[in-house]
């Protein structure tokens, strides 16, 4: 078998040259199809996929299930299952072989041959269940190999119901299972927790019922670099906690944003300490670039290269400058970011980048 990352129509085009020797074995999602058949033909398919830049990989199995090769053992399957009498099950079953709800009392030898010969309609089964309002989906397996396929299919039909696994590769213990049960519980599935807490004396409690106080704790700009004084000085205020002022450079069209940060005014920055040295985190550099882009009408940070760490002193402050170059014909701008300790020179470059509208 070979797994191909393409829609089924494209896969049927690829295997057209091996008619009768390759079959679509399973349609798992809108972009995931499994092909089954002769080994040499599968090798040729892998070469063709590589030439067309299509992602494909061999599936290590011993049999060409769901292909024409199964037809040679049809009589053997029917004979082996003659003495088995199927009965009606207590759990509804949607068959990926018949693409419909199935009365399990008909699952005799003929059904199991069809199940082994026909294409597995996993995608269509998920679509049908989603259309009937089923969800969340739980994959009960040692590793969630089909969870991604379910998610892709649900996304294609505009469904947002969650997909949950049970165990994972190298995580087959009770801790992993309990975590999965917790995820199921959070998504609204009924879970019987009583066996977990049996003989422990633990009891469930309700969440607090008091209302939240609806008080916001947004980071505010440093008063030392914001307010009416900036306007009086001919600068624009940004309303940003790290960049307090912005000014357009005359004639050049460049834009300069400035700020002042310290562990006193921005105490949360102390959380990013490496070997007793407090550094401005990389996400903060990206935030500065994004805010500068907003000021200049550039919504996308195409590139951001950090060249030098920005060390925050235990005492005192650091001055920041973000300089955006003159916009080109497309409105794109270059970006440079500098800092210097308060009352010190020169400026130290820390990052360069490129912004586009």
Secondary structure, DSSP 8 states (H G I E B T S, - for coil): -EEE-S-HHHHHHHGGGGBTTEEEEEEEETTEEEEEE-HHHHHHHHHHHHHTT--EEE---SS-TTSGGGGGGHHHHHHHTTT------SS-EEETTTTEEE-GGG-SHHHHHHHHHS-B-HHHHHHHHHHTT---EE--SSS-SSHHHHHHHHHHTT----EE-S-BTTB-SHHHHHHHHHHHHHTT-----TTTTTTS---------S------------GGG-SHHHHHTT-EE---SS--EEEE-TTT--EEEEEEE-TTT-GGGGG-EETTEEB--HHHHHHHHHHHHHHHT--EEEEEEE-S--B--SSS-EEEEEEE----TTS-EEEEEEEEETT----EEEEEEEEE-
